[in-house]
């Protein structure tokens, strides 16, 4: 209930100004690479068309607070960010650890499946 009371009173990605960011991070973790929690990790990055972004943002947050993501990600999720762009919004799932090609393919498949009908574009992992 606490989550929904906050979620219902903040603007989502559809209300962000161009090149603005919205971050949902674990308590005590900053959305910067220099934060000690992020220094050995990276982020799964992808784009979602503007028309699907509000629902994808909501669904991703619900998955994170329900701790459903860490089960298939097999790593500590530090948070998620969305950055407003012209045609698509850029998403990042921040993790405390590294990734490899096989893991990236598995996680891409899960993200695509869980965020349907949103069209996931340009999925990749970025190390710190």
Backbone atoms as SQL, in Angstrom:
CREATE TABLE atoms (id INTEGER PRIMARY KEY, chain TEXT, resi INTEGER, resn TEXT, atom TEXT, x REAL, y REAL, z REAL);
INSERT INTO atoms VALUES
  (1, 'A', 1, 'UNK', 'N', 0.816, -1.197, 0.000),
  (2, 'A', 1, 'UNK', 'CA', 0.000, 0.000, 0.000),
  (3, 'A', 1, 'UNK', 'C', 0.857, 1.257, 0.000),
  (4, 'A', 2, 'UNK', 'N', 1.978, 1.196, 0.704),
  (5, 'A', 2, 'UNK', 'CA', 2.858, 2.357, 0.742),
  (6, 'A', 2, 'UNK', 'C', 3.393, 2.673, -0.658),
  (7, 'A', 3, 'UNK', 'N', 3.761, 1.626, -1.397),
  (8, 'A', 3, 'UNK', 'CA', 4.235, 1.825, -2.768),
  (9, 'A', 3, 'UNK', 'C', 3.182, 2.528, -3.606),
  (10, 'A', 4, 'UNK', 'N', 1.943, 2.039, -3.572),
  (11, 'A', 4, 'UNK', 'CA', 0.888, 2.603, -4.404),
  (12, 'A', 4, 'UNK', 'C', 0.561, 4.035, -4.009),
  (13, 'A', 5, 'UNK', 'N', 0.675, 4.353, -2.728),
  (14, 'A', 5, 'UNK', 'CA', 0.401, 5.728, -2.320),
  (15, 'A', 5, 'UNK', 'C', 1.447, 6.683, -2.893),
  (16, 'A', 6, 'UNK', 'N', 2.684, 6.222, -3.021),
  (17, 'A', 6, 'UNK', 'CA', 3.724, 7.048, -3.637),
  (18, 'A', 6, 'UNK', 'C', 3.552, 7.043, -5.159),
  (19, 'A', 7, 'UNK', 'N', 3.409, 5.857, -5.740),
  (20, 'A', 7, 'UNK', 'CA', 3.300, 5.720, -7.192),
  (21, 'A', 7, 'UNK', 'C', 2.164, 6.570, -7.758),
  (22, 'A', 8, 'UNK', 'N', 1.026, 6.575, -7.088),
  (23, 'A', 8, 'UNK', 'CA', -0.135, 7.315, -7.571),
  (24, 'A', 8, 'UNK', 'C', -0.001, 8.830, -7.443),
  (25, 'A', 9, 'UNK', 'N', 1.041, 9.281, -6.751),
  (26, 'A', 9, 'UNK', 'CA', 1.216, 10.715, -6.549),
  (27, 'A', 9, 'UNK', 'C', 2.488, 11.276, -7.174),
  (28, 'A', 10, 'UNK', 'N', 3.127, 10.499, -8.033),
  (29, 'A', 10, 'UNK', 'CA', 4.284, 11.015, -8.763),
  (30, 'A', 10, 'UNK', 'C', 4.016, 10.891, -10.261),
  (31, 'A', 11, 'UNK', 'N', 4.672, 11.726, -11.030),
  (32, 'A', 11, 'UNK', 'CA', 4.542, 11.657, -12.482),
  (33, 'A', 11, 'UNK', 'C', 5.348, 10.489, -13.009),
  (34, 'A', 12, 'UNK', 'N', 4.834, 9.826, -14.023),
  (35, 'A', 12, 'UNK', 'CA', 5.528, 8.727, -14.674),
  (36, 'A', 12, 'UNK', 'C', 6.351, 9.222, -15.843),
  (37, 'A', 13, 'UNK', 'N', 6.904, 8.300, -16.630),
  (38, 'A', 13, 'UNK', 'CA', 7.757, 8.711, -17.751),
  (39, 'A', 13, 'UNK', 'C', 7.034, 9.527, -18.814),
  (40, 'A', 14, 'UNK', 'N', 5.721, 9.368, -18.910),
  (41, 'A', 14, 'UNK', 'CA', 4.965, 10.125, -19.917),
  (42, 'A', 14, 'UNK', 'C', 4.914, 11.617, -19.600),
  (43, 'A', 15, 'UNK', 'N', 5.208, 12.000, -18.362),
  (44, 'A', 15, 'UNK', 'CA', 5.168, 13.411, -17.962),
  (45, 'A', 15, 'UNK', 'C', 6.560, 14.032, -17.824),
  (46, 'A', 16, 'UNK', 'N', 7.594, 13.229, -18.054),
  (47, 'A', 16, 'UNK', 'CA', 8.958, 13.748, -17.938),
  (48, 'A', 16, 'UNK', 'C', 9.276, 14.691, -19.085),
  (49, 'A', 17, 'UNK', 'N', 10.051, 15.705, -18.799),
  (50, 'A', 17, 'UNK', 'CA', 10.543, 16.574, -19.855),
  (51, 'A', 17, 'UNK', 'C', 11.609, 15.857, -20.668),
  (52, 'A', 18, 'UNK', 'N', 11.834, 16.324, -21.874),
  (53, 'A', 18, 'UNK', 'CA', 12.843, 15.725, -22.751),
  (54, 'A', 18, 'UNK', 'C', 14.197, 15.679, -22.064),
  (55, 'A', 19, 'UNK', 'N', 14.836, 14.523, -22.112),
  (56, 'A', 19, 'UNK', 'CA', 16.160, 14.247, -21.523),
  (57, 'A', 19, 'UNK', 'C', 16.148, 14.276, -19.992),
  (58, 'A', 20, 'UNK', 'N', 14.975, 14.142, -19.391),
  (59, 'A', 20, 'UNK', 'CA', 14.863, 14.045, -17.930),
  (60, 'A', 20, 'UNK', 'C', 14.885, 12.579, -17.525),
  (61, 'A', 21, 'UNK', 'N', 15.216, 12.328, -16.261),
  (62, 'A', 21, 'UNK', 'CA', 15.334, 10.970, -15.748),
  (63, 'A', 21, 'UNK', 'C', 14.451, 10.767, -14.528),
  (64, 'A', 22, 'UNK', 'N', 14.040, 9.529, -14.338),
  (65, 'A', 22, 'UNK', 'CA', 13.294, 9.124, -13.158),
  (66, 'A', 22, 'UNK', 'C', 13.971, 7.859, -12.643),
  (67, 'A', 23, 'UNK', 'N', 14.318, 7.832, -11.346),
  (68, 'A', 23, 'UNK', 'CA', 15.047, 6.709, -10.766),
  (69, 'A', 23, 'UNK', 'C', 14.243, 6.096, -9.622),
  (70, 'A', 24, 'UNK', 'N', 14.287, 4.786, -9.544),
  (71, 'A', 24, 'UNK', 'CA', 13.675, 4.025, -8.450),
  (72, 'A', 24, 'UNK', 'C', 14.778, 3.099, -7.953),
  (73, 'A', 25, 'UNK', 'N', 15.433, 3.508, -6.856),
  (74, 'A', 25, 'UNK', 'CA', 16.614, 2.798, -6.367),
  (75, 'A', 25, 'UNK', 'C', 16.367, 2.240, -4.967),
  (76, 'A', 26, 'UNK', 'N', 17.126, 1.192, -4.637),
  (77, 'A', 26, 'UNK', 'CA', 17.085, 0.667, -3.273),
  (78, 'A', 26, 'UNK', 'C', 17.545, 1.760, -2.308),
  (79, 'A', 27, 'UNK', 'N', 17.038, 1.686, -1.096),
  (80, 'A', 27, 'UNK', 'CA', 17.395, 2.671, -0.080),
  (81, 'A', 27, 'UNK', 'C', 18.918, 2.708, 0.105),
  (82, 'A', 28, 'UNK', 'N', 19.461, 3.910, 0.051),
  (83, 'A', 28, 'UNK', 'CA', 20.887, 4.108, 0.264),
  (84, 'A', 28, 'UNK', 'C', 21.750, 3.957, -0.976),
  (85, 'A', 29, 'UNK', 'N', 21.156, 3.669, -2.131),
  (86, 'A', 29, 'UNK', 'CA', 21.921, 3.524, -3.372),
  (87, 'A', 29, 'UNK', 'C', 21.580, 4.685, -4.302),
  (88, 'A', 30, 'UNK', 'N', 22.619, 5.328, -4.810),
  (89, 'A', 30, 'UNK', 'CA', 22.433, 6.439, -5.739),
  (90, 'A', 30, 'UNK', 'C', 22.556, 5.933, -7.174),
  (91, 'A', 31, 'UNK', 'N', 21.836, 6.528, -8.110),
  (92, 'A', 31, 'UNK', 'CA', 21.916, 6.094, -9.512),
  (93, 'A', 31, 'UNK', 'C', 23.144, 6.657, -10.226),
  (94, 'A', 32, 'UNK', 'N', 24.322, 6.357, -9.660),
  (95, 'A', 32, 'UNK', 'CA', 25.588, 6.774, -10.263),
  (96, 'A', 32, 'UNK', 'C', 26.567, 5.603, -10.168),
  (97, 'A', 33, 'UNK', 'N', 27.475, 5.509, -11.122),
  (98, 'A', 33, 'UNK', 'CA', 28.435, 4.404, -11.130),
  (99, 'A', 33, 'UNK', 'C', 29.391, 4.463, -9.953),
  (100, 'A', 34, 'UNK', 'N', 29.594, 5.641, -9.402),
  (101, 'A', 34, 'UNK', 'CA', 30.544, 5.798, -8.298),
  (102, 'A', 34, 'UNK', 'C', 29.997, 5.283, -6.961),
  (103, 'A', 35, 'UNK', 'N', 28.713, 5.011, -6.885),
  (104, 'A', 35, 'UNK', 'CA', 28.149, 4.458, -5.650),
  (105, 'A', 35, 'UNK', 'C', 28.776, 3.088, -5.403),
  (106, 'A', 36, 'UNK', 'N', 29.214, 2.799, -4.177),
  (107, 'A', 36, 'UNK', 'CA', 29.868, 1.509, -3.875),
  (108, 'A', 36, 'UNK', 'C', 29.038, 0.281, -4.247),
  (109, 'A', 37, 'UNK', 'N', 27.724, 0.383, -4.222),
  (110, 'A', 37, 'UNK', 'CA', 26.862, -0.743, -4.587),
  (111, 'A', 37, 'UNK', 'C', 26.895, -1.033, -6.084),
  (112, 'A', 38, 'UNK', 'N', 27.242, -0.027, -6.889),
  (113, 'A', 38, 'UNK', 'CA', 27.232, -0.164, -8.343),
  (114, 'A', 38, 'UNK', 'C', 28.623, -0.380, -8.945),
  (115, 'A', 39, 'UNK', 'N', 29.682, -0.248, -8.147),
  (116, 'A', 39, 'UNK', 'CA', 31.021, -0.188, -8.715),
  (117, 'A', 39, 'UNK', 'C', 31.488, -1.463, -9.413),
  (118, 'A', 40, 'UNK', 'N', 30.932, -2.629, -9.086),
  (119, 'A', 40, 'UNK', 'CA', 31.334, -3.862, -9.766),
  (120, 'A', 40, 'UNK', 'C', 30.235, -4.395, -10.677),
  (121, 'A', 41, 'UNK', 'N', 29.196, -3.622, -10.828),
  (122, 'A', 41, 'UNK', 'CA', 28.043, -4.072, -11.592),
  (123, 'A', 41, 'UNK', 'C', 27.938, -3.447, -12.951),
  (124, 'A', 42, 'UNK', 'N', 26.698, -3.303, -13.360),
  (125, 'A', 42, 'UNK', 'CA', 26.403, -2.731, -14.660),
  (126, 'A', 42, 'UNK', 'C', 24.908, -2.515, -14.774),
  (127, 'A', 43, 'UNK', 'N', 24.438, -2.389, -15.983),
  (128, 'A', 43, 'UNK', 'CA', 23.002, -2.197, -16.177),
  (129, 'A', 43, 'UNK', 'C', 22.541, -2.844, -17.474),
  (130, 'A', 44, 'UNK', 'N', 21.339, -3.403, -17.396),
  (131, 'A', 44, 'UNK', 'CA', 20.666, -3.902, -18.592),
  (132, 'A', 44, 'UNK', 'C', 19.906, -2.719, -19.163),
  (133, 'A', 45, 'UNK', 'N', 20.191, -2.390, -20.391),
  (134, 'A', 45, 'UNK', 'CA', 19.634, -1.203, -21.044),
  (135, 'A', 45, 'UNK', 'C', 18.740, -1.603, -22.208),
  (136, 'A', 46, 'UNK', 'N', 17.646, -0.886, -22.347),
  (137, 'A', 46, 'UNK', 'CA', 16.750, -1.126, -23.469),
  (138, 'A', 46, 'UNK', 'C', 15.868, 0.088, -23.682),
  (139, 'A', 47, 'UNK', 'N', 15.217, 0.122, -24.833),
  (140, 'A', 47, 'UNK', 'CA', 14.333, 1.228, -25.189),
  (141, 'A', 47, 'UNK', 'C', 12.915, 0.696, -25.327),
  (142, 'A', 48, 'UNK', 'N', 11.960, 1.557, -24.979),
  (143, 'A', 48, 'UNK', 'CA', 10.547, 1.232, -25.122),
  (144, 'A', 48, 'UNK', 'C', 9.868, 2.432, -25.780),
  (145, 'A', 49, 'UNK', 'N', 9.040, 2.190, -26.800),
  (146, 'A', 49, 'UNK', 'CA', 8.327, 3.305, -27.443),
  (147, 'A', 49, 'UNK', 'C', 7.494, 4.090, -26.429),
  (148, 'A', 50, 'UNK', 'N', 7.385, 5.370, -26.644),
  (149, 'A', 50, 'UNK', 'CA', 6.652, 6.266, -25.743),
  (150, 'A', 50, 'UNK', 'C', 5.244, 5.765, -25.415),
  (151, 'A', 51, 'UNK', 'N', 4.562, 5.190, -26.396),
  (152, 'A', 51, 'UNK', 'CA', 3.178, 4.761, -26.173),
  (153, 'A', 51, 'UNK', 'C', 3.059, 3.632, -25.147),
  (154, 'A', 52, 'UNK', 'N', 4.105, 2.831, -24.986),
  (155, 'A', 52, 'UNK', 'CA', 4.082, 1.714, -24.032),
  (156, 'A', 52, 'UNK', 'C', 4.827, 2.016, -22.735),
  (157, 'A', 53, 'UNK', 'N', 5.512, 3.124, -22.678),
  (158, 'A', 53, 'UNK', 'CA', 6.383, 3.415, -21.542),
  (159, 'A', 53, 'UNK', 'C', 5.673, 3.507, -20.189),
  (160, 'A', 54, 'UNK', 'N', 4.519, 4.166, -20.060),
  (161, 'A', 54, 'UNK', 'CA', 3.888, 4.260, -18.737),
  (162, 'A', 54, 'UNK', 'C', 3.527, 2.896, -18.138),
  (163, 'A', 55, 'UNK', 'N', 2.999, 2.001, -18.958),
  (164, 'A', 55, 'UNK', 'CA', 2.622, 0.678, -18.449),
  (165, 'A', 55, 'UNK', 'C', 3.863, -0.161, -18.174),
  (166, 'A', 56, 'UNK', 'N', 4.874, -0.061, -19.034),
  (167, 'A', 56, 'UNK', 'CA', 6.115, -0.804, -18.813),
  (168, 'A', 56, 'UNK', 'C', 6.793, -0.341, -17.520),
  (169, 'A', 57, 'UNK', 'N', 6.802, 0.964, -17.259),
  (170, 'A', 57, 'UNK', 'CA', 7.390, 1.514, -16.032),
  (171, 'A', 57, 'UNK', 'C', 6.666, 0.949, -14.812),
  (172, 'A', 58, 'UNK', 'N', 5.344, 0.993, -14.837),
  (173, 'A', 58, 'UNK', 'CA', 4.554, 0.451, -13.725),
  (174, 'A', 58, 'UNK', 'C', 4.842, -1.035, -13.521),
  (175, 'A', 59, 'UNK', 'N', 4.813, -1.796, -14.591),
  (176, 'A', 59, 'UNK', 'CA', 5.037, -3.238, -14.482),
  (177, 'A', 59, 'UNK', 'C', 6.439, -3.558, -13.969),
  (178, 'A', 60, 'UNK', 'N', 7.420, -2.825, -14.434),
  (179, 'A', 60, 'UNK', 'CA', 8.791, -3.042, -13.976),
  (180, 'A', 60, 'UNK', 'C', 8.929, -2.729, -12.486),
  (181, 'A', 61, 'UNK', 'N', 8.317, -1.642, -12.034),
  (182, 'A', 61, 'UNK', 'CA', 8.366, -1.301, -10.610),
  (183, 'A', 61, 'UNK', 'C', 7.667, -2.365, -9.761),
  (184, 'A', 62, 'UNK', 'N', 6.530, -2.850, -10.209),
  (185, 'A', 62, 'UNK', 'CA', 5.810, -3.889, -9.466),
  (186, 'A', 62, 'UNK', 'C', 6.649, -5.162, -9.391),
  (187, 'A', 63, 'UNK', 'N', 7.323, -5.512, -10.485),
  (188, 'A', 63, 'UNK', 'CA', 8.207, -6.679, -10.463),
  (189, 'A', 63, 'UNK', 'C', 9.353, -6.483, -9.469),
  (190, 'A', 64, 'UNK', 'N', 9.886, -5.276, -9.414),
  (191, 'A', 64, 'UNK', 'CA', 11.002, -5.005, -8.501),
  (192, 'A', 64, 'UNK', 'C', 10.569, -5.047, -7.041),
  (193, 'A', 65, 'UNK', 'N', 9.465, -4.417, -6.704),
  (194, 'A', 65, 'UNK', 'CA', 9.058, -4.418, -5.292),
  (195, 'A', 65, 'UNK', 'C', 8.573, -5.788, -4.858),
  (196, 'A', 66, 'UNK', 'N', 8.106, -6.600, -5.804),
  (197, 'A', 66, 'UNK', 'CA', 7.688, -7.968, -5.497),
  (198, 'A', 66, 'UNK', 'C', 8.854, -8.937, -5.494),
  (199, 'A', 67, 'UNK', 'N', 10.061, -8.431, -5.728),
  (200, 'A', 67, 'UNK', 'CA', 11.289, -9.210, -5.758),
  (201, 'A', 67, 'UNK', 'C', 11.223, -10.353, -6.759),
  (202, 'A', 68, 'UNK', 'N', 10.467, -10.165, -7.835),
  (203, 'A', 68, 'UNK', 'CA', 10.363, -11.171, -8.889),
  (204, 'A', 68, 'UNK', 'C', 11.560, -11.116, -9.836),
  (205, 'A', 69, 'UNK', 'N', 12.172, -9.958, -9.962),
  (206, 'A', 69, 'UNK', 'CA', 13.273, -9.789, -10.903),
  (207, 'A', 69, 'UNK', 'C', 14.528, -10.516, -10.425),
  (208, 'A', 70, 'UNK', 'N', 14.849, -10.413, -9.146),
  (209, 'A', 70, 'UNK', 'CA', 16.080, -11.008, -8.648),
  (210, 'A', 70, 'UNK', 'C', 16.090, -12.526, -8.780),
  (211, 'A', 71, 'UNK', 'N', 14.912, -13.164, -8.781),
  (212, 'A', 71, 'UNK', 'CA', 14.848, -14.606, -8.941),
  (213, 'A', 71, 'UNK', 'C', 15.416, -15.077, -10.268),
  (214, 'A', 72, 'UNK', 'N', 15.101, -14.379, -11.363),
  (215, 'A', 72, 'UNK', 'CA', 15.623, -14.783, -12.663),
  (216, 'A', 72, 'UNK', 'C', 16.854, -14.011, -13.073),
  (217, 'A', 73, 'UNK', 'N', 17.128, -12.902, -12.402),
  (218, 'A', 73, 'UNK', 'CA', 18.322, -12.140, -12.717),
  (219, 'A', 73, 'UNK', 'C', 19.537, -12.714, -12.001),
  (220, 'A', 74, 'UNK', 'N', 19.305, -13.442, -10.898),
  (221, 'A', 74, 'UNK', 'CA', 20.366, -14.066, -10.111),
  (222, 'A', 74, 'UNK', 'C', 21.425, -13.056, -9.671),
  (223, 'A', 75, 'UNK', 'N', 20.993, -11.880, -9.321),
  (224, 'A', 75, 'UNK', 'CA', 21.908, -10.836, -8.875),
  (225, 'A', 75, 'UNK', 'C', 21.101, -9.823, -8.075),
  (226, 'A', 76, 'UNK', 'N', 21.788, -8.980, -7.366),
  (227, 'A', 76, 'UNK', 'CA', 21.124, -7.928, -6.624),
  (228, 'A', 76, 'UNK', 'C', 20.760, -6.791, -7.569),
  (229, 'A', 77, 'UNK', 'N', 19.494, -6.453, -7.584),
  (230, 'A', 77, 'UNK', 'CA', 19.042, -5.325, -8.390),
  (231, 'A', 77, 'UNK', 'C', 19.153, -4.074, -7.523),
  (232, 'A', 78, 'UNK', 'N', 19.910, -3.106, -8.007),
  (233, 'A', 78, 'UNK', 'CA', 20.109, -1.867, -7.256),
  (234, 'A', 78, 'UNK', 'C', 19.007, -0.850, -7.533),
  (235, 'A', 79, 'UNK', 'N', 18.380, -0.955, -8.698),
  (236, 'A', 79, 'UNK', 'CA', 17.309, -0.029, -9.032),
  (237, 'A', 79, 'UNK', 'C', 17.018, -0.024, -10.513),
  (238, 'A', 80, 'UNK', 'N', 16.154, 0.886, -10.896),
  (239, 'A', 80, 'UNK', 'CA', 15.780, 1.034, -12.302),
  (240, 'A', 80, 'UNK', 'C', 15.642, 2.524, -12.607),
  (241, 'A', 81, 'UNK', 'N', 15.986, 2.887, -13.825),
  (242, 'A', 81, 'UNK', 'CA', 15.884, 4.278, -14.279),
  (243, 'A', 81, 'UNK', 'C', 15.202, 4.328, -15.629),
  (244, 'A', 82, 'UNK', 'N', 14.538, 5.439, -15.881),
  (245, 'A', 82, 'UNK', 'CA', 13.979, 5.698, -17.202),
  (246, 'A', 82, 'UNK', 'C', 14.390, 7.114, -17.588),
  (247, 'A', 83, 'UNK', 'N', 14.818, 7.261, -18.841),
  (248, 'A', 83, 'UNK', 'CA', 15.237, 8.554, -19.379),
  (249, 'A', 83, 'UNK', 'C', 14.356, 8.888, -20.576),
  (250, 'A', 84, 'UNK', 'N', 13.766, 10.054, -20.546),
  (251, 'A', 84, 'UNK', 'CA', 12.858, 10.479, -21.607),
  (252, 'A', 84, 'UNK', 'C', 13.639, 10.934, -22.838),
  (253, 'A', 85, 'UNK', 'N', 13.260, 10.384, -23.973),
  (254, 'A', 85, 'UNK', 'CA', 13.823, 10.790, -25.257),
  (255, 'A', 85, 'UNK', 'C', 12.683, 11.090, -26.216),
  (256, 'A', 86, 'UNK', 'N', 12.973, 11.443, -27.475),
  (257, 'A', 86, 'UNK', 'CA', 11.922, 11.858, -28.403),
  (258, 'A', 86, 'UNK', 'C', 10.966, 10.740, -28.786),
  (259, 'A', 87, 'UNK', 'N', 11.459, 9.651, -29.339),
  (260, 'A', 87, 'UNK', 'CA', 10.605, 8.585, -29.841),
  (261, 'A', 87, 'UNK', 'C', 10.425, 7.435, -28.845),
  (262, 'A', 88, 'UNK', 'N', 11.466, 7.164, -28.063),
  (263, 'A', 88, 'UNK', 'CA', 11.474, 6.050, -27.113),
  (264, 'A', 88, 'UNK', 'C', 12.021, 6.540, -25.778),
  (265, 'A', 89, 'UNK', 'N', 11.712, 5.789, -24.736),
  (266, 'A', 89, 'UNK', 'CA', 12.316, 6.052, -23.429),
  (267, 'A', 89, 'UNK', 'C', 13.389, 5.003, -23.180),
  (268, 'A', 90, 'UNK', 'N', 14.515, 5.436, -22.631),
  (269, 'A', 90, 'UNK', 'CA', 15.624, 4.537, -22.320),
  (270, 'A', 90, 'UNK', 'C', 15.483, 4.029, -20.891),
  (271, 'A', 91, 'UNK', 'N', 15.565, 2.718, -20.731),
  (272, 'A', 91, 'UNK', 'CA', 15.458, 2.074, -19.421),
  (273, 'A', 91, 'UNK', 'C', 16.778, 1.444, -19.032),
  (274, 'A', 92, 'UNK', 'N', 17.046, 1.433, -17.730),
  (275, 'A', 92, 'UNK', 'CA', 18.216, 0.766, -17.172),
  (276, 'A', 92, 'UNK', 'C', 17.776, -0.020, -15.944),
  (277, 'A', 93, 'UNK', 'N', 18.178, -1.279, -15.876),
  (278, 'A', 93, 'UNK', 'CA', 18.031, -2.062, -14.645),
  (279, 'A', 93, 'UNK', 'C', 19.442, -2.189, -14.083),
  (280, 'A', 94, 'UNK', 'N', 19.694, -1.497, -12.970),
  (281, 'A', 94, 'UNK', 'CA', 21.015, -1.459, -12.347),
  (282, 'A', 94, 'UNK', 'C', 21.237, -2.728, -11.522),
  (283, 'A', 95, 'UNK', 'N', 22.391, -3.388, -11.713),
  (284, 'A', 95, 'UNK', 'CA', 22.708, -4.586, -10.941),
  (285, 'A', 95, 'UNK', 'C', 24.058, -4.428, -10.252),
  (286, 'A', 96, 'UNK', 'N', 24.243, -5.213, -9.191),
  (287, 'A', 96, 'UNK', 'CA', 25.482, -5.137, -8.419),
  (288, 'A', 96, 'UNK', 'C', 26.601, -5.966, -9.032),
  (289, 'A', 97, 'UNK', 'N', 26.276, -6.853, -9.973),
  (290, 'A', 97, 'UNK', 'CA', 27.291, -7.737, -10.539),
  (291, 'A', 97, 'UNK', 'C', 27.355, -7.679, -12.047),
  (292, 'A', 98, 'UNK', 'N', 28.331, -8.390, -12.627),
  (293, 'A', 98, 'UNK', 'CA', 28.525, -8.397, -14.084),
  (294, 'A', 98, 'UNK', 'C', 27.559, -9.330, -14.799),
  (295, 'A', 99, 'UNK', 'N', 27.677, -9.403, -16.109),
  (296, 'A', 99, 'UNK', 'CA', 26.859, -10.290, -16.927),
  (297, 'A', 99, 'UNK', 'C', 27.734, -10.922, -17.998),
  (298, 'A', 100, 'UNK', 'N', 27.168, -11.866, -18.745),
  (299, 'A', 100, 'UNK', 'CA', 27.842, -12.454, -19.905),
  (300, 'A', 100, 'UNK', 'C', 26.801, -12.640, -21.005),
  (301, 'A', 101, 'UNK', 'N', 27.231, -13.093, -22.178),
  (302, 'A', 101, 'UNK', 'CA', 26.329, -13.172, -23.330),
  (303, 'A', 101, 'UNK', 'C', 25.136, -14.093, -23.105),
  (304, 'A', 102, 'UNK', 'N', 25.378, -15.269, -22.513),
  (305, 'A', 102, 'UNK', 'CA', 24.284, -16.224, -22.286),
  (306, 'A', 102, 'UNK', 'C', 23.275, -15.654, -21.302),
  (307, 'A', 103, 'UNK', 'N', 23.770, -15.069, -20.250),
  (308, 'A', 103, 'UNK', 'CA', 22.900, -14.471, -19.232),
  (309, 'A', 103, 'UNK', 'C', 22.112, -13.303, -19.818),
  (310, 'A', 104, 'UNK', 'N', 22.781, -12.505, -20.620),
  (311, 'A', 104, 'UNK', 'CA', 22.121, -11.354, -21.245),
  (312, 'A', 104, 'UNK', 'C', 20.956, -11.812, -22.122),
  (313, 'A', 105, 'UNK', 'N', 21.146, -12.895, -22.879),
  (314, 'A', 105, 'UNK', 'CA', 20.083, -13.414, -23.747),
  (315, 'A', 105, 'UNK', 'C', 18.901, -13.911, -22.916),
  (316, 'A', 106, 'UNK', 'N', 19.174, -14.584, -21.806),
  (317, 'A', 106, 'UNK', 'CA', 18.113, -15.080, -20.926),
  (318, 'A', 106, 'UNK', 'C', 17.333, -13.924, -20.330),
  (319, 'A', 107, 'UNK', 'N', 18.031, -12.918, -19.864),
  (320, 'A', 107, 'UNK', 'CA', 17.379, -11.781, -19.224),
  (321, 'A', 107, 'UNK', 'C', 16.597, -10.969, -20.251),
  (322, 'A', 108, 'UNK', 'N', 17.143, -10.836, -21.446),
  (323, 'A', 108, 'UNK', 'CA', 16.406, -10.141, -22.505),
  (324, 'A', 108, 'UNK', 'C', 15.077, -10.858, -22.769),
  (325, 'A', 109, 'UNK', 'N', 15.116, -12.162, -22.863),
  (326, 'A', 109, 'UNK', 'CA', 13.912, -12.952, -23.099),
  (327, 'A', 109, 'UNK', 'C', 12.877, -12.738, -21.990),
  (328, 'A', 110, 'UNK', 'N', 13.329, -12.717, -20.740),
  (329, 'A', 110, 'UNK', 'CA', 12.430, -12.503, -19.600),
  (330, 'A', 110, 'UNK', 'C', 11.819, -11.113, -19.634),
  (331, 'A', 111, 'UNK', 'N', 12.639, -10.107, -19.892),
  (332, 'A', 111, 'UNK', 'CA', 12.143, -8.726, -19.936),
  (333, 'A', 111, 'UNK', 'C', 11.105, -8.576, -21.045),
  (334, 'A', 112, 'UNK', 'N', 11.396, -9.121, -22.215),
  (335, 'A', 112, 'UNK', 'CA', 10.460, -9.058, -23.342),
  (336, 'A', 112, 'UNK', 'C', 9.137, -9.717, -22.966),
  (337, 'A', 113, 'UNK', 'N', 9.217, -10.882, -22.331),
  (338, 'A', 113, 'UNK', 'CA', 8.015, -11.617, -21.952),
  (339, 'A', 113, 'UNK', 'C', 7.214, -10.886, -20.866),
  (340, 'A', 114, 'UNK', 'N', 7.892, -10.394, -19.832),
  (341, 'A', 114, 'UNK', 'CA', 7.204, -9.783, -18.695),
  (342, 'A', 114, 'UNK', 'C', 6.651, -8.390, -18.981),
  (343, 'A', 115, 'UNK', 'N', 7.215, -7.693, -19.927),
  (344, 'A', 115, 'UNK', 'CA', 6.754, -6.329, -20.208),
  (345, 'A', 115, 'UNK', 'C', 5.861, -6.243, -21.447),
  (346, 'A', 116, 'UNK', 'N', 5.377, -7.388, -21.940),
  (347, 'A', 116, 'UNK', 'CA', 4.437, -7.370, -23.074),
  (348, 'A', 116, 'UNK', 'C', 3.228, -6.547, -22.698),
  (349, 'A', 117, 'UNK', 'N', 2.675, -5.810, -23.597),
  (350, 'A', 117, 'UNK', 'CA', 2.912, -5.758, -25.036),
  (351, 'A', 117, 'UNK', 'C', 3.976, -4.745, -25.452),
  (352, 'A', 118, 'UNK', 'N', 4.713, -4.180, -24.491),
  (353, 'A', 118, 'UNK', 'CA', 5.735, -3.191, -24.841),
  (354, 'A', 118, 'UNK', 'C', 6.766, -3.813, -25.775),
  (355, 'A', 119, 'UNK', 'N', 7.156, -3.056, -26.774),
  (356, 'A', 119, 'UNK', 'CA', 8.166, -3.499, -27.731),
  (357, 'A', 119, 'UNK', 'C', 9.544, -3.115, -27.200),
  (358, 'A', 120, 'UNK', 'N', 10.340, -4.108, -26.842),
  (359, 'A', 120, 'UNK', 'CA', 11.685, -3.881, -26.299),
  (360, 'A', 120, 'UNK', 'C', 12.656, -3.737, -27.466),
  (361, 'A', 121, 'UNK', 'N', 13.427, -2.656, -27.461),
  (362, 'A', 121, 'UNK', 'CA', 14.383, -2.395, -28.538),
  (363, 'A', 121, 'UNK', 'C', 15.780, -2.208, -27.968),
  (364, 'A', 122, 'UNK', 'N', 16.781, -2.524, -28.744),
  (365, 'A', 122, 'UNK', 'CA', 18.195, -2.241, -28.431),
  (366, 'A', 122, 'UNK', 'C', 18.606, -2.732, -27.048),
  (367, 'A', 123, 'UNK', 'N', 18.343, -3.980, -26.732),
  (368, 'A', 123, 'UNK', 'CA', 18.672, -4.528, -25.411),
  (369, 'A', 123, 'UNK', 'C', 20.158, -4.876, -25.358),
  (370, 'A', 124, 'UNK', 'N', 20.860, -4.415, -24.303),
  (371, 'A', 124, 'UNK', 'CA', 22.270, -4.748, -24.115),
  (372, 'A', 124, 'UNK', 'C', 22.649, -4.548, -22.652),
  (373, 'A', 125, 'UNK', 'N', 23.783, -5.142, -22.256),
  (374, 'A', 125, 'UNK', 'CA', 24.308, -4.968, -20.905),
  (375, 'A', 125, 'UNK', 'C', 25.501, -4.031, -20.982),
  (376, 'A', 126, 'UNK', 'N', 25.549, -3.078, -20.059),
  (377, 'A', 126, 'UNK', 'CA', 26.649, -2.132, -19.999),
  (378, 'A', 126, 'UNK', 'C', 27.368, -2.309, -18.677),
  (379, 'A', 127, 'UNK', 'N', 28.671, -2.653, -18.728),
  (380, 'A', 127, 'UNK', 'CA', 29.461, -2.730, -17.513),
  (381, 'A', 127, 'UNK', 'C', 29.861, -1.335, -17.084),
  (382, 'A', 128, 'UNK', 'N', 30.130, -1.208, -15.804),
  (383, 'A', 128, 'UNK', 'CA', 30.558, 0.088, -15.282),
  (384, 'A', 128, 'UNK', 'C', 31.692, 0.629, -16.037);
